C-alpha cells in the first residue's frame, strides 16, 4: 500500500513538472536546457528527460542554436509550430472572419469574407461559412484533426446565429466548439496591452453595433466563464422614449445606434445622402461630427450623454469607476472621452468616493477572430494535462 501511494505521488509530481516545464518553454522561448534548470529548480537529468518526452509528443521542438561561447553550442527549444492549431471565427451580420494560429500564438492565416446568405436564414449562412472554412483549410494545408481549440466569437445580439454555426461546425470537426461573445475575447486582447494590464478591476465596454459590457475583477474568474449575456444595449435610459429594434422604447441602443440617434440628427437639421445612415448610423455620424457637422455633433453628444446615464447606474451597482471603452470610439477620441467623464460626474452622487475614469481601448471588430485564437490558446495551456 505504501509503495502504491509513493508511485502515485511520484506520477503526480512528474505530471506537474512536465506541465511546468512546458509553460516555462512557452514563456521563455527560445530557451536552453540550462535556463530551464535554473528557472524550474529541477535537476539537469530531470529537465532533459521531460524535454525529450515533450519533443517526442510534438509539444516542443528545437528551434535554433545559441550563439557560440567557445564550447559546444546549446540547443534552443520552443513550442512546436506545426503540430497543433487553433481556429478562431468571428461572425457578423454580413461577414465572417477566419483566423488560424499555431499553438505558439503565431498567425498562420486570416481573412474576412462577405456572406451572401443573411443570418435570418441561419442554416444557409452557417453552411456558407463552413464552406469558406473548408476552402481555407485547403489553402493552408492544415488538417482539421490538428485543431486543439475552435471558437466562434459573435456580437451580443447574435447568440442564435452562433449556436447554429456551432452545430454545423461540430458535425464537421467532430470536436467541441466554443461560442464566445466578442466582448470577452476583446477584453482578453486588451489586457495584453500595457495600458490596462495593471488594472485590478474595471468595467469593459465594447461598442460595435450594440453595446455590451463585462466587469473585470482580476484573474480569479477565467474570462471564458464570464456571464454570456448582459442586455446592456437595451437598458432603459428614457422611459417611453424612442422606439428600439427590440420592440421596447427608450433603450440605450436606440440613442446610440437607432431611431433616437437618427431623430436627434434630423431634428437639428441633419440630412443624410442616400443610405449613409443605414447599417451603423453612430459610426457615420461620428465621422460627420469630426467634420464639424453641427447636427451630427449634437446627435453624438446626446448619445454620449445617454451612455453616461447607463454607465453611472452600473458604476453605482458594481462599485467600480474605471471604464475601458473599446470599439467605435478610438484612442484619438479624447473630446468624447472627456465629455463622457463629465456627464458621468453629473449622474453620480456628489459624494461618490471615486472619480470616474475612461480609458479608450485599442481593439476593433477586425481583432475578434485573432483574439479568439489567443484566448483559446491560453485556455488550451491552462487545461493541458499529462496525467
N, C-alpha and C positions, 0 to 999 in steps of 0.2 A: 504493500500500500504506500509506503514511504517512497519507494523508487518510482512508482507511478505518479505520485504527486510531484516529485522532483522533475520528472521528464516533462510533465505538463507545464510546470513553471518555466523550465528551460525553453520550451516551444514558445510560450507567451513572450518571454524576454527576447528571443530571436525575432519573432514576428514584429515586435515594437522596434527593434534595432533595424530591421530591413526597411520599414516604412520611414524611420527617422533618417536613415542614410539617403533614401530616395528623395526625400524632401530637401535634405542638405544639398544634394546634387542639383536639384531643380533651382534652389535659391542661390547657389554659388557658381553654377556652370559658366564657363568650363572650369573644372576643378580637378586637382590632383588627389591621389590617394593620401598623400601626406597631409594636405589640408583637411580632408575628411577625418583622418585620425585625430587631428588637433581639435576640430570642431565637435566631434562626437565623443571624445574621451574613450574610444574603444581601441583595442589593440590592432596593430597593423594586420596580423593574420585574419582577425575577425572582419575587418573592413574589406580586405582583399577578397575573402570568401563571399561576402554578401554582394559586393560589386560584381563579382563573377556570376553569381546567381541572377542578379538583375540584368546583366548583359545577355545571359543565355535566354532569359524570358522576354527579351526585346524591350525592356523598360529603359535601359541605359545603353549608350554606345560611346565608343572612342571618337572624339570629335577633332582632336589635334594633339600636337606635342608641345610641351612647354619650351620656352627659349632655352638653348643650351647654357649650362653653367660650368662647363668643363668636364662634367661626368656624363652619365647616361641621361638622355632626355626623358623627363617624366611624361606619362600619358595624361591627357586631359579628358575628363569624362563629362557627358551631358545627357539630357533626356533624349531618348530615341525620337527621331523626326518622322519616321516613315511607317511605324507600326500601328499607331493609334491616332484617331482623328476625332474632331468634334464638329458637329453640323449645327449651325445657328440659322434660323429662319425668322424674318420679320415680315408679317403680313400687314398690309394697309388696305384701305378701301378699294384701291385700284392697282396696286402693285405688290410685288413680293421681292424681298432682298434675301439672297442666299450667300452664306459665308461658311467657309471651311477653314479650320485651323488644325495644325498638328498639336500634339499633346504638350508641346513646349509653348503653345500660345502663338506660334508664328502663323500669319495669314497665308493660306495656300491659294484661296480664290474668294472673290466677292463680286457680285453683280446684282443689279436691280432690273427687273423686267416688269412690264405692264401686264396686267391680267385682262384678257378680253371679256371673260365672264365676270359679272359682279357678284359680290357675296350674298346678294339676295337669292341667287341660285347657288347655294353653298356647295353642293356636290360637284357641279360643273367647275366652279372656281378651284375647289380642292384638287380635282383631277388634273386641271391645267397646271396648278402649282407643282404637283408631283411630277408631271411630265417635264417641267423645267428643271427640277432637281435631277431627274434621270439624265437629262442632257448634260448637266454639269458633271455628274459622276463619269460619264463617258469622256468628256473633255479632259478632266483632271486625272483619270485612270485610278480613282480611289474606289476600292471595293466597299460596298455597303456594309459588309460584315466588319470593316475596320473601325466603324464609329463606336466610341465608348460612351458618348453622350450626344443626344439630339434634342434640341429645344426649339419651341416656337414662341417668339415674343409677339405680343399683339396689343393694340390700343385697348384701353379700359372698356370701351364700349363695344368691343367685338369678341366677347368670350365664346359665343356660339360658333362663329366662323372658325376660331382657333380650335375648338373641340372637333369640328368636322374635319379640319385639316389633320388634326392629331389622329383621328380614327383612320383616315386614309393612309397616313404615314406609318402607323403601327402595323397595318396589314402588309405594307410593302417591306418595311425594315425588320419585322418580327422582333421589335425592340420597344422598350418603354420610351415614350416621347413625353417631354415635359412641356406644358403650356405656361407661360410666364407673362404677366403684364409688363409692358415695356418700361414703366417707371421703375421696376425692380432692377432690370438689367442695366438701365442707365444710371441708377443710384450707385450700383456696384462700380461702373466705369468712372463716374465722378470721383468716387472715393480713392481711386488710384492716383488722382492728381493732388499736387501739394496744396492746392487752395482750400480743400476741405478735409484732407486726410487726418488732420489732427483734431477735428471736431468730435466731441464725445456724444453730442446729441444735437439733432436738428430736424426740421421738417423739410422733406424733399418734395418739391412741387414740379411736376412735369406738365408742360402745356404744349400740346400739338393741336389736334382737332378739338379735343376736350381737355379738361384739367383733371389730373389725378395726383394723389399725394401719398406719402408714407412717412411715418415717424421713425427716425433712426435713434436708437438709444444705446449704441455701442455694439460690439461684435458678439454679444452673448446670444442674440437671436439671429440665426442664419437668414440671409436675405431671401432665400427660397421659401422660407416658412412665414414670410410676412403675409398679412391678410390680402387675398387676391382681389377684393373689390372695395372701393371707397365711396362711390357715387358722389364724389366731391363736386363734380361738374354740375350736379343737379341739386346743390344746396340752395335753398330759397333765400334770395337777397332782397327781393322786392315783393312783398305779399300782393297777389293779384296783379303782378306786373306783366311784362311782355310774354307772349306765348313761346313755349320751348318745344324743341323737336321730340321731347319725351312725353308730350301731351299735357304737362303741367304749365303753370305760369310763374314768372318771376325767378326762374333758375339762373344761377351764375352763368351757365353755358349760354343762355340767351343774350346776356350782356357782354360776354367775351367773344362769342363766335356765332351769334344767331340773330334772331329778329330784333332784339333790343338794341344790339350794336348797330345794325343797319338802319333802324328807325332813327336813332340819335344822329347818325350821319346825314340822313335825308332832312331831318328837322332843322339842321344848321346849314342847309344849302348844298349839301354834297350831292354830286351826280356821278354815277358810275358809267363807264364806257363799255358797252356790250355786256359780257358776263364777267366783268372784272371782279365782282364780289361773290361769284359762285365758288364753291369749294371751301376756301378759308378766308372769310371776309376780314378777320382780325389781321392776318398777315398782310393782306392788300392795303388795309387802312394804316397799318404801322408804317409801311413803305411810303404811303402818301403823306403821313404826318411828318416824316423826315424831310419831305419836300416842302414843308411849311403850308400844307393844305389845311386851312383852319377848321373845316368841318371834320376832317379826319382826326385832327388833333383833339377836338372836343370829344369825339366818339371814343378815341383811345383813352383819353383822360377818365371818362366815365367808366370804361372797362377796368382800368387800374383801380379806381375807387371801389367798384363792386368786388374786385378780387381782394381788396383790403378788408372789406366788410366780412367776407367769408373767412379769411385767414385770421382775423382778430378773434373770431369765435374759436377757431382751432387752437390758437395760442393760449387762450384762457382755459381751455379744456386740458391741453397737454402740458401746460406749464413750460413750454419751450418757445423762445422768441427769436431763434436763429432760423432763417429760411433759405434754403438753396433753391433758387428758381431757375429751371432749365427748360430749354425748348425754344419757343418763338422769340423770347427775349434773349438777346445775345450779350456777350460780355462787354459790348460797347454801349449798351442802352443805359448809361448812367442817369440820364434825365428821368427815366421811368423807375429806375431803382430808388432814386431819392424821393420821387413822388409817392411811391408805394410805401416807403418807410414813414413819410409824413402822414399819409392817410391812416396807416396802422396806429400811429400815436393818437390820432383823433378818436379812433374806435376802441382803444384800450382804456381801462380806468386810469385816471390821473396818477394814482398811487401804485400803478403796476410796477413790480420790482425790477423788471428787465426792460431795457430799451430794445425795440425790435431791430434786427439786423438782417439785411438782404444780401446774399452772396449770389451773384449771377453765375450760372453754370456754363459749361463749355460743350455739353453734348447736344447732338441733334438727332433727328429721326434716322439719318444715314448711318448713325453709330449703332443702331439697335441690334442688327444681326451679329456684328463683331462682338459687341458687349455680351450678347447671349452666349457666344462661344467661350469668352473669357470667364464668365460666371460659372458655366457648366464645367469648364476645365478645372477651376478651383474646387468645385463640388466633387469631381472625379478623384482628385488627390485626397480630399478630406475623407472620402468614404472608402478609399482603397484599403483592402485588407489582404494580408499574406498568410492568414491562418490556414 
